[in-house]
């Protein structure tokens, strides 16, 4: 689920990576931990624990089709990090292109090596920019997104609206802008939430500090491993917690013609089912995930 620890946003089941090792014609199980604090790559852990690029691309293409009645071709990923979503986007076919924007050169370089280079010739249809997300793209995007609550780095309303205004102006004429958000009473509590990832390691979402007077929000991600070791403060975020209604108002102030909310449904046990559909009021619970789709 984005960077929240309540659950994987899409309830995605991931393939386990355990293997059997043959030795002297006798099959034995290798009990060596796959991940430890010393050996693990934090970007690998983040992608396994947090991101679901296939499901994200499916949602973005579906929503664009619902709103515009045609296919989106060009995609822009703000705060792209390792650009795994851009890499997934261009897998759809030769006519699909993507741009990613991020300020961290090390993370972008990691994404090129691990997510773009495996695409082979298709990697040429992804352009990554070590630039502020308020920089114009090479062309207007049909779909532009800011995932995993990353836009919350903008802590002043004027700054947030300025970013959203740029998003609108730099879209293609039929473009849409999509962001995800996190809410519910639990979202404002100072707490840690743990989630097991395929029995290989534990993902820890740490809501370390929240200040109601300013909306300041200090969140961290830790990883704990089966050998007892821990990777502490693997990722640290200094954000402002923006509410859904604040974001809708800011998007409209930025000039978007309309803003649609997409809320997650629930299964028979009352848990999120990973299916998001358009709604107006939503349903409150301890912690929920939603998308806002802003139409130019």
Protein Blocks (a to p, Z undefined) as FASTA:
>chain_A
ZZbfkbcfklpacddfbdcddeehiacddfbdfbdfklpcfklmmmmmmpcfklmmmmmm
mmmmmmnopacfbdcdehklnommmmmmmmnomkbccddddfblklmmmmmmmmmmmnom
mlmmpccddddfkbccfbdcfbdcdehhlmmmpmbfklmmmmmmmmmmmpcfkbccdddd
dedjklmpccdddddehhlaccddddfbacfknopacdddddddfkopacehkbccdddd
ddfklmmmmmmmnopabdcdddddddfkopaehiacddfkopadfbdcddddddZZ
